[in-house]
Amino acid sequence: MLVQEYKFLHDRVQQAAYALIDKSQKQVVHLQIGRNLLEKTSPEQLSDRLFEIVDHLNQGIELITTQPERIEIARLNLMAGQKAKSATAYEAALQYFNTGLKLLNSESWHEYELTLALYSEAAEAAYLHGRFSEMEQFVEVVLDRAKTVVDKVQVYDSRIQGYLSQGNPKEALKTGLEVLKLLGVILPENPSQLDVQRGLKETAALLAGREIKDLIDLPKMTAPEPLAAIYILTNIVAAAFMVSPALMILIACKMVNLSIDYGNATWSPHSYAAYGFVLCGVAQDIELGYKFGKLALGLIEQSNTKKGNVEALTAFSALVMH
Protein backbone atom coordinates (compact mmCIF):
# COMPACT_ATOMS: atom_id res chain seq x y z
CA MET A 1 0.00 0.00 0.00
CA LEU A 2 1.39 3.40 -1.02
CA VAL A 3 1.51 5.88 1.84
CA GLN A 4 1.55 9.53 0.84
CA GLU A 5 2.81 12.30 3.07
CA TYR A 6 1.72 15.90 2.78
CA LYS A 7 3.73 18.85 4.05
CA PHE A 8 3.20 22.58 4.24
CA LEU A 9 5.39 24.54 1.86
CA HIS A 10 6.14 27.12 4.55
CA ASP A 11 6.24 27.03 8.36
CA ARG A 12 4.03 30.13 8.48
CA VAL A 13 1.27 28.26 6.69
CA GLN A 14 1.58 25.39 9.13
CA GLN A 15 1.46 27.78 12.09
CA ALA A 16 -1.61 29.54 10.68
CA ALA A 17 -3.40 26.24 10.14
CA TYR A 18 -2.54 25.13 13.66
CA ALA A 19 -3.86 28.41 15.11
CA LEU A 20 -7.22 27.76 13.46
CA ILE A 21 -7.70 24.55 15.43
CA ASP A 22 -9.92 25.05 18.46
CA LYS A 23 -7.95 24.79 21.71
CA SER A 24 -10.16 21.99 23.01
CA GLN A 25 -9.42 19.98 19.87
CA LYS A 26 -5.65 20.37 19.82
CA GLN A 27 -5.13 17.47 22.23
CA VAL A 28 -7.26 15.28 19.97
CA VAL A 29 -5.27 16.31 16.91
CA HIS A 30 -1.89 15.72 18.54
CA LEU A 31 -2.98 12.33 19.87
CA GLN A 32 -4.24 11.24 16.46
CA ILE A 33 -1.06 12.43 14.76
CA GLY A 34 1.04 10.58 17.32
CA ARG A 35 -0.95 7.40 16.92
CA ASN A 36 -0.78 7.56 13.13
CA LEU A 37 2.97 8.21 13.16
CA LEU A 38 3.55 5.33 15.57
CA GLU A 39 1.44 2.98 13.46
CA LYS A 40 3.28 3.86 10.25
CA THR A 41 6.78 3.83 11.74
CA SER A 42 8.71 0.58 11.52
CA PRO A 43 10.77 -0.62 14.51
CA GLU A 44 13.91 0.22 12.53
CA GLN A 45 12.74 3.82 12.02
CA LEU A 46 11.43 4.36 15.54
CA SER A 47 14.65 5.77 16.98
CA ASP A 48 14.83 8.46 14.26
CA ARG A 49 11.23 9.59 14.79
CA LEU A 50 10.98 8.90 18.52
CA PHE A 51 10.90 12.49 19.79
CA GLU A 52 8.38 13.56 17.14
CA ILE A 53 6.04 10.68 17.97
CA VAL A 54 6.33 10.98 21.74
CA ASP A 55 5.90 14.77 21.74
CA HIS A 56 2.60 14.42 19.87
CA LEU A 57 1.36 11.59 22.08
CA ASN A 58 2.29 13.42 25.28
CA GLN A 59 0.10 16.37 24.36
CA GLY A 60 -2.90 14.05 24.31
CA ILE A 61 -2.24 11.77 27.26
CA GLU A 62 -5.22 13.12 29.21
CA LEU A 63 -7.44 11.56 26.55
CA ILE A 64 -5.86 8.10 26.80
CA THR A 65 -7.98 5.89 29.04
CA THR A 66 -6.93 2.33 28.25
CA GLN A 67 -4.13 1.03 30.44
CA PRO A 68 -2.35 -0.97 27.70
CA GLU A 69 -1.94 2.17 25.60
CA ARG A 70 -0.82 4.21 28.61
CA ILE A 71 1.82 1.56 29.38
CA GLU A 72 2.97 1.56 25.74
CA ILE A 73 3.38 5.35 25.73
CA ALA A 74 5.15 5.21 29.11
CA ARG A 75 7.67 2.84 27.51
CA LEU A 76 8.11 5.29 24.63
CA ASN A 77 8.74 8.09 27.13
CA LEU A 78 11.36 5.92 28.84
CA MET A 79 13.10 5.43 25.48
CA ALA A 80 12.85 9.14 24.65
CA GLY A 81 14.23 10.10 28.07
CA GLN A 82 17.17 7.74 27.70
CA LYS A 83 17.91 9.13 24.25
CA ALA A 84 17.70 12.72 25.53
CA LYS A 85 19.92 11.87 28.50
CA SER A 86 22.58 10.35 26.25
CA ALA A 87 22.54 13.64 24.30
CA THR A 88 23.06 15.55 27.61
CA ALA A 89 19.58 17.10 27.31
CA TYR A 90 18.93 16.41 30.99
CA GLU A 91 15.94 18.70 31.49
CA ALA A 92 14.13 17.16 28.53
CA ALA A 93 15.06 13.68 29.74
CA LEU A 94 13.59 14.39 33.17
CA GLN A 95 10.37 15.64 31.56
CA TYR A 96 10.03 12.43 29.54
CA PHE A 97 10.63 10.23 32.59
CA ASN A 98 8.12 12.24 34.64
CA THR A 99 5.55 11.94 31.86
CA GLY A 100 6.14 8.20 31.74
CA LEU A 101 5.48 7.99 35.48
CA LYS A 102 2.37 10.14 35.12
CA LEU A 103 0.97 7.62 32.63
CA LEU A 104 1.21 4.79 35.14
CA ASN A 105 -1.47 4.37 37.78
CA SER A 106 -1.17 3.59 41.49
CA GLU A 107 -0.71 -0.08 40.66
CA SER A 108 2.22 0.71 38.37
CA TRP A 109 4.63 -1.54 40.25
CA HIS A 110 2.79 -4.48 38.69
CA GLU A 111 4.74 -3.31 35.61
CA TYR A 112 7.85 -3.74 37.71
CA GLU A 113 10.68 -3.42 35.17
CA LEU A 114 9.13 -0.38 33.47
CA THR A 115 8.35 1.42 36.72
CA LEU A 116 11.77 0.66 38.20
CA ALA A 117 13.49 1.94 35.07
CA LEU A 118 11.46 5.17 34.97
CA TYR A 119 12.12 6.01 38.63
CA SER A 120 15.81 5.05 38.41
CA GLU A 121 16.37 7.02 35.21
CA ALA A 122 14.44 9.99 36.61
CA ALA A 123 16.70 10.02 39.68
CA GLU A 124 19.79 10.11 37.49
CA ALA A 125 18.41 12.80 35.19
CA ALA A 126 17.42 14.89 38.22
CA TYR A 127 20.92 14.86 39.69
CA LEU A 128 22.47 15.56 36.28
CA HIS A 129 20.15 18.56 36.00
CA GLY A 130 21.08 19.73 39.51
CA ARG A 131 17.65 19.07 41.05
CA PHE A 132 18.88 17.15 44.06
CA SER A 133 15.77 17.32 46.24
CA GLU A 134 13.72 15.91 43.36
CA MET A 135 16.36 13.23 42.88
CA GLU A 136 15.98 12.20 46.52
CA GLN A 137 12.24 11.72 46.06
CA PHE A 138 12.81 9.28 43.21
CA VAL A 139 15.59 7.52 45.13
CA GLU A 140 13.40 6.98 48.19
CA VAL A 141 10.62 5.42 46.10
CA VAL A 142 13.01 2.90 44.56
CA LEU A 143 14.64 2.07 47.89
CA ASP A 144 11.17 1.42 49.31
CA ARG A 145 9.75 -0.60 46.41
CA ALA A 146 12.62 -2.34 44.59
CA LYS A 147 12.77 -6.10 45.10
CA THR A 148 16.54 -6.66 45.26
CA VAL A 149 19.67 -4.81 46.26
CA VAL A 150 20.91 -4.97 42.66
CA ASP A 151 17.71 -3.19 41.55
CA LYS A 152 18.57 -0.36 43.97
CA VAL A 153 22.15 0.12 42.80
CA GLN A 154 21.39 2.70 40.09
CA VAL A 155 19.60 5.06 42.50
CA TYR A 156 22.26 4.57 45.15
CA ASP A 157 24.79 5.61 42.53
CA SER A 158 22.68 8.66 41.65
CA ARG A 159 22.81 9.63 45.32
CA ILE A 160 26.58 9.11 45.33
CA GLN A 161 27.01 11.22 42.20
CA GLY A 162 24.69 13.85 43.65
CA TYR A 163 26.89 14.20 46.74
CA LEU A 164 30.01 14.38 44.56
CA SER A 165 28.39 17.05 42.37
CA GLN A 166 27.73 19.10 45.48
CA GLY A 167 31.32 18.75 46.69
CA ASN A 168 30.55 16.31 49.49
CA PRO A 169 32.84 13.28 48.98
CA LYS A 170 32.44 12.20 52.61
CA GLU A 171 28.70 11.55 52.23
CA ALA A 172 29.29 9.98 48.81
CA LEU A 173 31.72 7.56 50.42
CA LYS A 174 29.34 6.82 53.29
CA THR A 175 26.54 6.02 50.83
CA GLY A 176 28.84 3.78 48.81
CA LEU A 177 29.88 1.80 51.88
CA GLU A 178 26.22 1.43 52.82
CA VAL A 179 25.20 -0.18 49.53
CA LEU A 180 28.38 -2.27 49.41
CA LYS A 181 27.47 -3.75 52.78
CA LEU A 182 24.09 -4.74 51.36
CA LEU A 183 25.96 -6.44 48.50
CA GLY A 184 28.10 -8.41 50.93
CA VAL A 185 31.25 -6.28 50.54
CA ILE A 186 32.12 -4.96 53.98
CA LEU A 187 34.84 -2.34 54.31
CA PRO A 188 35.76 -0.37 57.44
CA GLU A 189 34.87 3.32 57.26
CA ASN A 190 38.07 4.21 59.12
CA PRO A 191 40.57 1.42 58.37
CA SER A 192 43.58 0.90 60.59
CA GLN A 193 47.10 0.18 59.39
CA LEU A 194 46.44 -3.47 60.23
CA ASP A 195 43.33 -3.43 57.99
CA VAL A 196 45.40 -2.04 55.13
CA GLN A 197 48.16 -4.63 55.57
CA ARG A 198 45.56 -7.40 55.69
CA GLY A 199 43.91 -6.13 52.51
CA LEU A 200 47.21 -5.93 50.64
CA LYS A 201 48.17 -9.44 51.74
CA GLU A 202 44.80 -10.86 50.66
CA THR A 203 45.17 -9.46 47.15
CA ALA A 204 48.81 -10.54 46.93
CA ALA A 205 47.77 -14.07 47.88
CA LEU A 206 45.16 -14.16 45.08
CA LEU A 207 47.81 -12.99 42.62
CA ALA A 208 50.46 -15.46 43.77
CA GLY A 209 51.72 -17.64 40.92
CA ARG A 210 49.89 -15.62 38.26
CA GLU A 211 51.39 -13.72 35.37
CA ILE A 212 49.90 -10.23 35.52
CA LYS A 213 49.60 -10.04 31.74
CA ASP A 214 47.46 -13.21 31.77
CA LEU A 215 44.73 -11.43 33.77
CA ILE A 216 43.62 -9.89 30.48
CA ASP A 217 42.25 -13.32 29.56
CA LEU A 218 40.03 -13.74 32.60
CA PRO A 219 36.43 -14.61 31.68
CA LYS A 220 33.77 -11.92 31.55
CA MET A 221 32.16 -11.06 34.88
CA THR A 222 28.45 -11.94 34.74
CA ALA A 223 27.28 -12.41 38.34
CA PRO A 224 24.93 -9.49 39.21
CA GLU A 225 26.11 -8.81 42.78
CA PRO A 226 29.85 -8.66 41.99
CA LEU A 227 29.08 -6.50 38.94
CA ALA A 228 27.08 -4.12 41.12
CA ALA A 229 29.82 -4.09 43.76
CA ILE A 230 32.69 -3.30 41.38
CA TYR A 231 30.54 -0.58 39.78
CA ILE A 232 29.99 1.13 43.14
CA LEU A 233 33.61 0.63 44.20
CA THR A 234 34.80 2.28 40.99
CA ASN A 235 32.53 5.25 41.58
CA ILE A 236 33.75 5.92 45.12
CA VAL A 237 37.47 5.23 44.77
CA ALA A 238 38.33 8.86 43.95
CA ALA A 239 36.17 10.07 46.86
CA ALA A 240 38.03 7.66 49.14
CA PHE A 241 41.36 9.05 47.94
CA MET A 242 40.25 12.53 49.05
CA VAL A 243 38.61 11.49 52.33
CA SER A 244 40.52 8.40 53.47
CA PRO A 245 43.59 7.25 51.49
CA ALA A 246 43.75 4.10 53.63
CA LEU A 247 40.22 3.19 52.53
CA MET A 248 41.15 3.93 48.92
CA ILE A 249 43.84 1.23 49.20
CA LEU A 250 41.30 -1.31 50.46
CA ILE A 251 38.87 -0.36 47.68
CA ALA A 252 41.55 -0.85 45.03
CA CYS A 253 42.39 -4.26 46.49
CA LYS A 254 38.73 -5.29 46.66
CA MET A 255 38.15 -4.34 43.02
CA VAL A 256 41.07 -6.48 41.91
CA ASN A 257 39.86 -9.35 44.12
CA LEU A 258 36.43 -9.24 42.49
CA SER A 259 37.96 -9.33 39.01
CA ILE A 260 40.13 -12.32 39.89
CA ASP A 261 37.27 -14.21 41.56
CA TYR A 262 34.48 -13.42 39.07
CA GLY A 263 36.14 -12.24 35.85
CA ASN A 264 36.84 -8.93 34.15
CA ALA A 265 34.11 -6.30 33.99
CA THR A 266 33.79 -2.95 32.23
CA TRP A 267 35.29 -1.32 35.32
CA SER A 268 38.21 -3.74 35.75
CA PRO A 269 40.66 -1.42 33.92
CA HIS A 270 39.95 1.21 36.59
CA SER A 271 40.55 -1.46 39.23
CA TYR A 272 43.92 -2.46 37.83
CA ALA A 273 44.97 1.18 37.37
CA ALA A 274 44.04 2.03 40.96
CA TYR A 275 45.88 -1.03 42.27
CA GLY A 276 48.89 -0.15 40.15
CA PHE A 277 48.91 3.28 41.75
CA VAL A 278 48.80 1.67 45.20
CA LEU A 279 51.71 -0.60 44.33
CA CYS A 280 53.79 2.33 43.09
CA GLY A 281 52.86 4.83 45.79
CA VAL A 282 52.39 2.65 48.88
CA ALA A 283 54.16 -0.67 48.36
CA GLN A 284 56.99 1.03 46.44
CA ASP A 285 56.86 -1.80 43.87
CA ILE A 286 57.24 0.30 40.74
CA GLU A 287 57.78 -2.63 38.39
CA LEU A 288 54.65 -4.49 39.47
CA GLY A 289 52.62 -1.28 39.49
CA TYR A 290 53.74 -0.60 35.92
CA LYS A 291 52.57 -4.07 34.88
CA PHE A 292 49.11 -3.36 36.25
CA GLY A 293 49.01 -0.04 34.42
CA LYS A 294 49.86 -1.86 31.18
CA LEU A 295 47.18 -4.45 31.98
CA ALA A 296 44.56 -1.73 32.41
CA LEU A 297 45.42 -0.13 29.06
CA GLY A 298 45.64 -3.50 27.32
CA LEU A 299 42.22 -4.53 28.59
CA ILE A 300 40.72 -1.29 27.28
CA GLU A 301 42.28 -1.81 23.86
CA GLN A 302 41.25 -5.46 23.72
CA SER A 303 37.62 -4.79 24.53
CA ASN A 304 37.40 -1.75 22.24
CA THR A 305 36.23 0.30 25.18
CA LYS A 306 34.69 3.61 24.21
CA LYS A 307 36.82 6.74 24.28
CA GLY A 308 34.91 7.96 27.32
CA ASN A 309 36.24 5.10 29.44
CA VAL A 310 39.78 5.82 28.30
CA GLU A 311 39.28 9.46 29.27
CA ALA A 312 37.81 8.44 32.62
CA LEU A 313 40.82 6.25 33.33
CA THR A 314 43.17 9.08 32.35
CA ALA A 315 41.24 11.52 34.55
CA PHE A 316 41.46 9.15 37.51
CA SER A 317 45.18 8.69 37.01
CA ALA A 318 45.64 12.47 36.88
CA LEU A 319 43.63 12.87 40.08
CA VAL A 320 45.57 10.35 42.14
CA MET A 321 48.92 11.62 40.92
CA HIS A 322 48.31 15.08 42.41
C-alpha positions as CSV (number, residue, x, y, z in Angstrom):
1,M,0.0,0.0,0.0
2,L,1.4,3.4,-1.0
3,V,1.5,5.9,1.8
4,Q,1.5,9.5,0.8
5,E,2.8,12.3,3.1
6,Y,1.7,15.9,2.8
7,K,3.7,18.8,4.0
8,F,3.2,22.6,4.2
9,L,5.4,24.5,1.9
10,H,6.1,27.1,4.5
11,D,6.2,27.0,8.4
12,R,4.0,30.1,8.5
13,V,1.3,28.3,6.7
14,Q,1.6,25.4,9.1
15,Q,1.5,27.8,12.1
16,A,-1.6,29.5,10.7
17,A,-3.4,26.2,10.1
18,Y,-2.5,25.1,13.7
19,A,-3.9,28.4,15.1
20,L,-7.2,27.8,13.5
21,I,-7.7,24.5,15.4
22,D,-9.9,25.0,18.5
23,K,-7.9,24.8,21.7
24,S,-10.2,22.0,23.0
25,Q,-9.4,20.0,19.9
26,K,-5.6,20.4,19.8
27,Q,-5.1,17.5,22.2
28,V,-7.3,15.3,20.0
29,V,-5.3,16.3,16.9
30,H,-1.9,15.7,18.5
31,L,-3.0,12.3,19.9
32,Q,-4.2,11.2,16.5
33,I,-1.1,12.4,14.8
34,G,1.0,10.6,17.3
35,R,-0.9,7.4,16.9
36,N,-0.8,7.6,13.1
37,L,3.0,8.2,13.2
38,L,3.5,5.3,15.6
39,E,1.4,3.0,13.5
40,K,3.3,3.9,10.2
41,T,6.8,3.8,11.7
42,S,8.7,0.6,11.5
43,P,10.8,-0.6,14.5
44,E,13.9,0.2,12.5
45,Q,12.7,3.8,12.0
46,L,11.4,4.4,15.5
47,S,14.7,5.8,17.0
48,D,14.8,8.5,14.3
49,R,11.2,9.6,14.8
50,L,11.0,8.9,18.5
51,F,10.9,12.5,19.8
52,E,8.4,13.6,17.1
53,I,6.0,10.7,18.0
54,V,6.3,11.0,21.7
55,D,5.9,14.8,21.7
56,H,2.6,14.4,19.9
57,L,1.4,11.6,22.1
58,N,2.3,13.4,25.3
59,Q,0.1,16.4,24.4
60,G,-2.9,14.0,24.3
61,I,-2.2,11.8,27.3
62,E,-5.2,13.1,29.2
63,L,-7.4,11.6,26.6
64,I,-5.9,8.1,26.8
65,T,-8.0,5.9,29.0
66,T,-6.9,2.3,28.2
67,Q,-4.1,1.0,30.4
68,P,-2.4,-1.0,27.7
69,E,-1.9,2.2,25.6
70,R,-0.8,4.2,28.6
71,I,1.8,1.6,29.4
72,E,3.0,1.6,25.7
73,I,3.4,5.3,25.7
74,A,5.1,5.2,29.1
75,R,7.7,2.8,27.5
76,L,8.1,5.3,24.6
77,N,8.7,8.1,27.1
78,L,11.4,5.9,28.8
79,M,13.1,5.4,25.5
80,A,12.9,9.1,24.7
81,G,14.2,10.1,28.1
82,Q,17.2,7.7,27.7
83,K,17.9,9.1,24.3
84,A,17.7,12.7,25.5
85,K,19.9,11.9,28.5
86,S,22.6,10.3,26.2
87,A,22.5,13.6,24.3
88,T,23.1,15.5,27.6
89,A,19.6,17.1,27.3
90,Y,18.9,16.4,31.0
91,E,15.9,18.7,31.5
92,A,14.1,17.2,28.5
93,A,15.1,13.7,29.7
94,L,13.6,14.4,33.2
95,Q,10.4,15.6,31.6
96,Y,10.0,12.4,29.5
97,F,10.6,10.2,32.6
98,N,8.1,12.2,34.6
99,T,5.5,11.9,31.9
100,G,6.1,8.2,31.7
101,L,5.5,8.0,35.5
102,K,2.4,10.1,35.1
103,L,1.0,7.6,32.6
104,L,1.2,4.8,35.1
105,N,-1.5,4.4,37.8
106,S,-1.2,3.6,41.5
107,E,-0.7,-0.1,40.7
108,S,2.2,0.7,38.4
109,W,4.6,-1.5,40.3
110,H,2.8,-4.5,38.7
111,E,4.7,-3.3,35.6
112,Y,7.9,-3.7,37.7
113,E,10.7,-3.4,35.2
114,L,9.1,-0.4,33.5
115,T,8.3,1.4,36.7
116,L,11.8,0.7,38.2
117,A,13.5,1.9,35.1
118,L,11.5,5.2,35.0
119,Y,12.1,6.0,38.6
120,S,15.8,5.0,38.4
121,E,16.4,7.0,35.2
122,A,14.4,10.0,36.6
123,A,16.7,10.0,39.7
124,E,19.8,10.1,37.5
125,A,18.4,12.8,35.2
126,A,17.4,14.9,38.2
127,Y,20.9,14.9,39.7
128,L,22.5,15.6,36.3
129,H,20.1,18.6,36.0
130,G,21.1,19.7,39.5
131,R,17.7,19.1,41.0
132,F,18.9,17.2,44.1
133,S,15.8,17.3,46.2
134,E,13.7,15.9,43.4
135,M,16.4,13.2,42.9
136,E,16.0,12.2,46.5
137,Q,12.2,11.7,46.1
138,F,12.8,9.3,43.2
139,V,15.6,7.5,45.1
140,E,13.4,7.0,48.2
141,V,10.6,5.4,46.1
142,V,13.0,2.9,44.6
143,L,14.6,2.1,47.9
144,D,11.2,1.4,49.3
145,R,9.7,-0.6,46.4
146,A,12.6,-2.3,44.6
147,K,12.8,-6.1,45.1
148,T,16.5,-6.7,45.3
149,V,19.7,-4.8,46.3
150,V,20.9,-5.0,42.7
151,D,17.7,-3.2,41.6
152,K,18.6,-0.4,44.0
153,V,22.1,0.1,42.8
154,Q,21.4,2.7,40.1
155,V,19.6,5.1,42.5
156,Y,22.3,4.6,45.2
157,D,24.8,5.6,42.5
158,S,22.7,8.7,41.6
159,R,22.8,9.6,45.3
160,I,26.6,9.1,45.3
161,Q,27.0,11.2,42.2
162,G,24.7,13.9,43.7
163,Y,26.9,14.2,46.7
164,L,30.0,14.4,44.6
165,S,28.4,17.0,42.4
166,Q,27.7,19.1,45.5
167,G,31.3,18.7,46.7
168,N,30.6,16.3,49.5
169,P,32.8,13.3,49.0
170,K,32.4,12.2,52.6
171,E,28.7,11.6,52.2
172,A,29.3,10.0,48.8
173,L,31.7,7.6,50.4
174,K,29.3,6.8,53.3
175,T,26.5,6.0,50.8
176,G,28.8,3.8,48.8
177,L,29.9,1.8,51.9
178,E,26.2,1.4,52.8
179,V,25.2,-0.2,49.5
180,L,28.4,-2.3,49.4
181,K,27.5,-3.7,52.8
182,L,24.1,-4.7,51.4
183,L,26.0,-6.4,48.5
184,G,28.1,-8.4,50.9
185,V,31.2,-6.3,50.5
186,I,32.1,-5.0,54.0
187,L,34.8,-2.3,54.3
188,P,35.8,-0.4,57.4
189,E,34.9,3.3,57.3
190,N,38.1,4.2,59.1
191,P,40.6,1.4,58.4
192,S,43.6,0.9,60.6
193,Q,47.1,0.2,59.4
194,L,46.4,-3.5,60.2
195,D,43.3,-3.4,58.0
196,V,45.4,-2.0,55.1
197,Q,48.2,-4.6,55.6
198,R,45.6,-7.4,55.7
199,G,43.9,-6.1,52.5
200,L,47.2,-5.9,50.6
201,K,48.2,-9.4,51.7
202,E,44.8,-10.9,50.7
203,T,45.2,-9.5,47.1
204,A,48.8,-10.5,46.9
205,A,47.8,-14.1,47.9
206,L,45.2,-14.2,45.1
207,L,47.8,-13.0,42.6
208,A,50.5,-15.5,43.8
209,G,51.7,-17.6,40.9
210,R,49.9,-15.6,38.3
211,E,51.4,-13.7,35.4
212,I,49.9,-10.2,35.5
213,K,49.6,-10.0,31.7
214,D,47.5,-13.2,31.8
215,L,44.7,-11.4,33.8
216,I,43.6,-9.9,30.5
217,D,42.3,-13.3,29.6
218,L,40.0,-13.7,32.6
219,P,36.4,-14.6,31.7
220,K,33.8,-11.9,31.6
221,M,32.2,-11.1,34.9
222,T,28.4,-11.9,34.7
223,A,27.3,-12.4,38.3
224,P,24.9,-9.5,39.2
225,E,26.1,-8.8,42.8
226,P,29.8,-8.7,42.0
227,L,29.1,-6.5,38.9
228,A,27.1,-4.1,41.1
229,A,29.8,-4.1,43.8
230,I,32.7,-3.3,41.4
231,Y,30.5,-0.6,39.8
232,I,30.0,1.1,43.1
233,L,33.6,0.6,44.2
234,T,34.8,2.3,41.0
235,N,32.5,5.2,41.6
236,I,33.7,5.9,45.1
237,V,37.5,5.2,44.8
238,A,38.3,8.9,43.9
239,A,36.2,10.1,46.9
240,A,38.0,7.7,49.1
241,F,41.4,9.1,47.9
242,M,40.2,12.5,49.0
243,V,38.6,11.5,52.3
244,S,40.5,8.4,53.5
245,P,43.6,7.3,51.5
246,A,43.7,4.1,53.6
247,L,40.2,3.2,52.5
248,M,41.2,3.9,48.9
249,I,43.8,1.2,49.2
250,L,41.3,-1.3,50.5
251,I,38.9,-0.4,47.7
252,A,41.6,-0.9,45.0
253,C,42.4,-4.3,46.5
254,K,38.7,-5.3,46.7
255,M,38.1,-4.3,43.0
256,V,41.1,-6.5,41.9
257,N,39.9,-9.3,44.1
258,L,36.4,-9.2,42.5
259,S,38.0,-9.3,39.0
260,I,40.1,-12.3,39.9
261,D,37.3,-14.2,41.6
262,Y,34.5,-13.4,39.1
263,G,36.1,-12.2,35.9
264,N,36.8,-8.9,34.2
265,A,34.1,-6.3,34.0
266,T,33.8,-3.0,32.2
267,W,35.3,-1.3,35.3
268,S,38.2,-3.7,35.7
269,P,40.7,-1.4,33.9
270,H,39.9,1.2,36.6
271,S,40.6,-1.5,39.2
272,Y,43.9,-2.5,37.8
273,A,45.0,1.2,37.4
274,A,44.0,2.0,41.0
275,Y,45.9,-1.0,42.3
276,G,48.9,-0.1,40.2
277,F,48.9,3.3,41.8
278,V,48.8,1.7,45.2
279,L,51.7,-0.6,44.3
280,C,53.8,2.3,43.1
281,G,52.9,4.8,45.8
282,V,52.4,2.6,48.9
283,A,54.2,-0.7,48.4
284,Q,57.0,1.0,46.4
285,D,56.9,-1.8,43.9
286,I,57.2,0.3,40.7
287,E,57.8,-2.6,38.4
288,L,54.7,-4.5,39.5
289,G,52.6,-1.3,39.5
290,Y,53.7,-0.6,35.9
291,K,52.6,-4.1,34.9
292,F,49.1,-3.4,36.3
293,G,49.0,0.0,34.4
294,K,49.9,-1.9,31.2
295,L,47.2,-4.4,32.0
296,A,44.6,-1.7,32.4
297,L,45.4,-0.1,29.1
298,G,45.6,-3.5,27.3
299,L,42.2,-4.5,28.6
300,I,40.7,-1.3,27.3
301,E,42.3,-1.8,23.9
302,Q,41.2,-5.5,23.7
303,S,37.6,-4.8,24.5
304,N,37.4,-1.8,22.2
305,T,36.2,0.3,25.2
306,K,34.7,3.6,24.2
307,K,36.8,6.7,24.3
308,G,34.9,8.0,27.3
309,N,36.2,5.1,29.4
310,V,39.8,5.8,28.3
311,E,39.3,9.5,29.3
312,A,37.8,8.4,32.6
313,L,40.8,6.3,33.3
314,T,43.2,9.1,32.3
315,A,41.2,11.5,34.5
316,F,41.5,9.1,37.5
317,S,45.2,8.7,37.0
318,A,45.6,12.5,36.9
319,L,43.6,12.9,40.1
320,V,45.6,10.4,42.1
321,M,48.9,11.6,40.9
322,H,48.3,15.1,42.4
